[in-house]
Amino acid sequence: MALSPINQRRWQQFRRNRRGWWSLWLFTVLFVLSLGAEFLANERPLLVHYDGELYFPVLVSYPETTFGGDFATEAEYRDEFVQELINEQGWMLWPPIRYHYRTINYDSRSAAPAPPSAENWLGTDDQARDVLARLIYGFRISVLFGLALTIASSLIGVAVGAVQGYFGGRMDLFGQRFIEIWGGLPVLYLLIIMSGFVQPNFWWLLTIMLLFSWTQLVGVVRAEFLRVRNFDYVKAARALGVSDSVIIVRHALPNAMVATITFMPFILTGSITTLTSLDFLGFGLPPGSPSLGELLAQGKANLQAPWLGLTAFFSLAIMLSLLVFIGEAARDAFDPRKTLQGGA
């Protein structure tokens, strides 16, 4: 589907912002690579050729007896005995990093946390787990959590702001008073208190944070609808008997989407930061989960292992900087002063 002339100008304006354009490409590449984390960092081989047959341990669990072993439990491919069995009648294709985020390196020659080496490119943490593997999986969880929270909160915030701004009156008055009270609640403290009653997990944290994050877009969407509802074409649509739902979706919502799209990268940044903060304090994802916040906490607790803190710092700094640059480029692209002037 071809873009409208104004959207074409917005896209061109976005591409003119070289910092935002290259940040979008770099962030997209990193995110797509992290989606295939199991193929980049895993304790299982990608492919096994044994006795003339092909096996895919990265996707399917095989018992040790499949490769001539003695146990019916899942094969431990890092075990030298299993490797010898397979290599006698075949070969294995390993991922670039032979560690899962939960794999413990029992063969490390240094005490945990071990410094970077040819075996562990970014070293190991205080439980002898590969830092690079945990970084890849932690990046994926952080971005997926941020995207899910951003999309869900945007849908709710746009819907509430549209209803308030379009109908106005008492609905707008009571809605604003509720949002003022709800938005004033100390979210971080509530999450910490609730963590004492329920074991946090991905979906629990997403649901609780969604209860408080949807208010971020209500203000800008409400203001846009308050402005648009008095336009002549909206009044004409009402006079012709067009339903309120059609007017909201077809005539008013496209104007509000400009502010929504502009704010979404910054909401994503805030969502990732909040999850990282909770993990750093120990109230986020379950223990053992790959997390950038947990890596930060390990860096703080192990000052003698600077690679932990430096890895967490630079990964967060690069990721959040890319998102901020993308948000700034989107904000400039949707700026009517620059769009109407052809980016001048």
C-alpha positions in Angstrom: 0.0 0.0 0.0 1.4 3.4 -1.1 2.0 6.0 1.5 0.1 9.3 1.4 2.1 12.4 0.4 2.3 13.7 4.0 3.5 10.3 5.3 6.0 10.1 2.5 7.4 13.5 3.6 7.5 12.2 7.2 9.4 9.1 6.1 11.9 11.2 4.2 12.3 13.5 7.1 13.0 10.5 9.4 15.6 9.2 7.0 17.3 12.7 6.9 18.0 12.3 10.5 21.1 10.1 10.0 21.6 9.4 13.7 18.0 8.2 14.2 18.0 6.3 10.9 21.2 4.3 11.6 20.0 3.8 15.2 16.8 2.2 13.9 18.8 -0.2 11.7 21.3 -1.1 14.4 18.6 -1.7 17.0 16.5 -3.8 14.6 19.6 -5.9 13.8 20.4 -6.5 17.4 16.7 -7.3 18.3 16.3 -9.7 15.4 19.6 -11.5 16.4 18.4 -11.8 20.0 15.1 -13.4 18.8 17.3 -16.3 17.6 19.2 -16.4 20.9 18.9 -20.2 21.0 20.9 -20.4 17.8 23.6 -18.0 19.0 24.1 -19.2 22.5 23.2 -22.7 23.6 24.5 -25.7 25.4 23.0 -27.9 22.7 24.4 -28.4 19.2 22.5 -26.9 16.3 22.9 -30.1 14.3 24.1 -33.6 15.0 25.0 -36.1 12.3 25.1 -39.6 13.9 25.0 -43.0 12.2 23.8 -41.5 8.9 20.9 -39.6 10.4 20.4 -35.9 11.2 19.3 -34.6 14.6 18.4 -31.1 15.8 19.1 -30.9 19.5 18.5 -27.1 19.5 14.8 -27.8 18.7 14.2 -31.4 20.0 15.3 -33.1 23.2 17.0 -36.5 22.6 17.8 -39.1 25.2 21.4 -40.2 25.6 20.4 -43.7 24.3 19.8 -42.2 20.9 23.6 -41.8 20.5 24.6 -45.1 22.1 24.6 -44.0 25.7 23.3 -45.8 28.8 20.7 -43.3 30.2 17.2 -42.5 29.0 17.5 -39.0 30.2 18.3 -36.1 27.9 21.8 -36.1 26.5 24.4 -33.8 28.1 26.2 -32.6 24.9 28.9 -30.8 26.9 29.9 -34.1 28.6 33.0 -35.5 27.1 31.6 -39.1 27.1 28.6 -38.0 25.0 30.8 -36.1 22.7 33.0 -39.1 22.1 30.0 -41.3 21.4 28.8 -38.9 18.7 32.2 -38.1 17.2 32.8 -41.9 16.7 30.0 -42.1 14.2 29.3 -38.5 13.2 29.8 -34.9 14.0 28.2 -31.9 15.8 27.6 -28.3 14.7 27.7 -26.0 17.6 26.4 -22.4 17.9 29.0 -19.6 18.2 28.6 -19.6 22.0 28.4 -23.0 23.6 26.5 -21.8 26.7 22.9 -21.3 27.5 22.0 -18.5 30.0 21.6 -21.1 32.7 24.7 -23.2 31.9 27.3 -23.4 34.6 30.9 -23.7 33.4 32.3 -26.4 35.7 35.5 -26.6 33.6 36.6 -23.0 34.2 40.2 -22.7 35.3 39.5 -19.5 37.3 37.3 -19.0 40.3 33.9 -17.4 39.6 33.5 -14.7 38.5 36.1 -15.6 35.9 37.6 -12.9 33.6 37.0 -12.8 29.8 38.8 -15.6 27.9 38.6 -17.5 24.6 36.0 -19.8 26.2 33.9 -17.1 27.8 34.2 -13.9 25.7 32.8 -11.6 28.4 33.8 -13.8 31.4 31.5 -15.5 33.8 29.3 -14.2 36.7 29.6 -15.2 40.3 27.8 -18.5 39.5 30.2 -19.4 36.6 27.5 -18.7 34.0 28.6 -17.1 30.7 28.0 -13.4 30.7 27.6 -13.0 26.9 24.9 -15.7 26.8 23.0 -14.1 29.6 23.4 -10.7 28.0 21.9 -11.9 24.7 18.9 -13.6 26.4 18.5 -10.6 28.8 18.4 -8.1 26.0 15.7 -10.2 24.3 13.6 -10.3 27.5 14.0 -6.6 28.1 13.0 -5.5 24.6 10.0 -8.0 24.4 8.8 -6.8 27.8 9.2 -3.2 26.8 7.4 -3.7 23.5 4.5 -5.6 25.1 4.1 -3.0 27.8 4.3 -0.1 25.3 1.8 -1.5 22.9 -0.7 -2.5 25.6 -0.4 0.7 27.5 -0.7 2.7 24.3 -3.9 0.9 23.3 -5.5 1.6 26.6 -4.2 5.1 26.9 -5.4 6.1 23.4 -8.8 4.6 24.1 -9.3 6.4 27.4 -7.9 9.7 26.1 -10.1 9.5 23.0 -13.3 9.0 25.1 -12.4 11.8 27.5 -11.5 14.3 24.9 -14.3 13.6 22.5 -17.2 13.5 24.9 -15.8 16.0 27.4 -18.1 17.2 30.2 -18.5 15.2 33.3 -16.8 12.2 31.7 -13.7 14.2 31.1 -13.9 15.9 34.6 -14.2 12.6 36.6 -11.7 10.9 34.3 -9.1 13.5 34.9 -9.6 13.4 38.7 -9.2 9.6 38.6 -6.0 9.8 36.5 -4.5 12.4 38.9 -5.1 10.1 41.9 -4.1 6.9 40.0 -1.0 8.5 38.5 0.1 9.8 41.9 0.5 6.3 43.4 4.1 5.2 44.1 4.3 2.5 41.5 7.8 1.2 42.5 6.8 0.9 46.2 3.6 -0.9 45.3 5.5 -3.4 43.1 8.0 -4.0 45.9 5.2 -4.6 48.4 3.3 -6.9 46.0 6.5 -8.9 45.4 6.3 -10.0 49.0 3.0 -11.8 48.4 3.4 -13.1 44.9 6.4 -14.6 43.1 7.1 -12.2 40.3 7.3 -13.5 36.7 7.2 -12.0 33.2 3.4 -11.8 32.9 2.8 -10.8 36.5 5.2 -7.9 36.2 3.7 -6.9 32.8 0.1 -6.9 34.2 1.0 -4.9 37.3 3.0 -2.3 35.4 0.3 -2.0 32.8 -2.1 -1.0 35.5 -0.1 2.2 36.0 1.6 2.8 32.7 -1.5 3.4 30.5 -1.9 7.0 31.9 1.2 8.3 30.0 -0.6 8.8 26.7 -4.0 9.9 28.0 -3.1 13.6 28.3 -1.7 14.1 24.8 -4.5 12.1 23.2 -7.2 13.9 25.2 -5.8 17.3 24.3 -5.8 16.3 20.6 -9.4 15.1 20.7 -10.5 18.3 22.6 -9.1 20.3 19.7 -10.4 18.1 16.9 -13.9 17.8 18.1 -14.6 21.5 17.4 -13.3 21.3 13.8 -15.9 22.0 11.0 -15.6 18.6 9.4 -16.4 16.9 12.7 -19.4 19.1 13.3 -20.5 18.4 9.7 -20.2 14.7 10.3 -22.3 14.9 13.4 -24.9 16.9 11.5 -25.1 14.2 8.9 -25.8 11.6 11.5 -22.4 9.9 11.5 -22.0 7.8 14.7 -19.6 8.9 17.4 -17.6 5.7 17.0 -17.0 6.3 13.3 -16.1 10.0 13.9 -13.6 8.9 16.6 -11.9 6.2 14.6 -12.0 7.8 11.1 -11.7 11.5 11.7 -10.2 12.2 15.1 -7.9 9.2 15.8 -5.5 9.8 12.9 -4.6 13.2 14.3 -4.0 11.7 17.8 -1.8 9.0 16.4 0.9 11.5 15.5 1.5 12.3 19.2 1.1 8.6 20.1 3.8 7.4 17.6 6.1 10.2 18.7 5.9 9.2 22.4 6.1 5.4 21.9 9.9 5.1 21.7 10.2 7.0 25.0 7.6 4.9 26.6 9.6 1.8 25.5 12.7 3.3 27.0 10.9 3.9 30.3 9.5 0.4 30.4 12.9 -1.2 29.9 14.4 1.1 32.6 11.7 0.2 35.1 12.2 -3.6 34.5 16.0 -3.2 34.9 15.5 -1.2 38.2 13.2 -3.9 39.6 15.7 -6.6 38.7 18.6 -4.6 40.2 16.7 -4.4 43.5 15.7 -8.1 43.4 12.0 -7.5 42.9 11.8 -8.3 39.2 12.0 -11.5 37.2 12.5 -14.8 39.1 16.0 -15.7 40.3 18.1 -17.2 37.6 16.4 -15.4 34.8 18.7 -13.6 32.3 18.4 -9.9 33.2 20.3 -6.7 32.6 19.3 -5.5 36.1 20.6 -8.7 37.7 23.9 -8.3 35.8 24.1 -4.7 37.2 23.5 -6.0 40.7 26.3 -8.6 40.2 28.7 -5.9 39.1 27.9 -3.9 42.2 28.4 -6.9 44.5 31.7 -8.0 42.7 33.8 -4.9 42.3 36.8 -7.1 41.8 35.2 -8.3 38.6 34.8 -5.0 36.6 33.8 -6.8 33.4 30.4 -7.5 35.0 29.5 -3.9 35.7 31.1 -2.6 32.5 29.1 -5.1 30.4 25.8 -4.2 32.0 26.6 -0.4 31.8 27.6 -0.4 28.1 24.8 -2.7 27.0 22.1 -0.6 28.7 23.7 2.7 27.6 23.9 1.6 23.9 20.3 0.1 23.9 18.7 3.1 25.6 20.7 5.6 23.5 19.5 3.9 20.3 15.9 4.1 21.4 16.3 7.8 22.4 17.8 8.6 19.0 15.0 6.8 17.2 12.4 8.7 19.3 14.0 12.0 18.5 14.0 11.2 14.8 10.3 10.2 15.0 9.5 13.4 16.9 11.2 15.5 14.2 9.6 13.5 11.4 6.1 14.2 12.8 6.8 17.8 13.5 4.3 19.7 11.3 6.7 22.7 10.9 9.4 20.5 9.4 7.0 18.2 7.5 5.1 21.0 5.8 8.3 22.8 4.9 9.8 19.7 3.3 12.3 19.2 6.0 13.8 22.7 5.7 
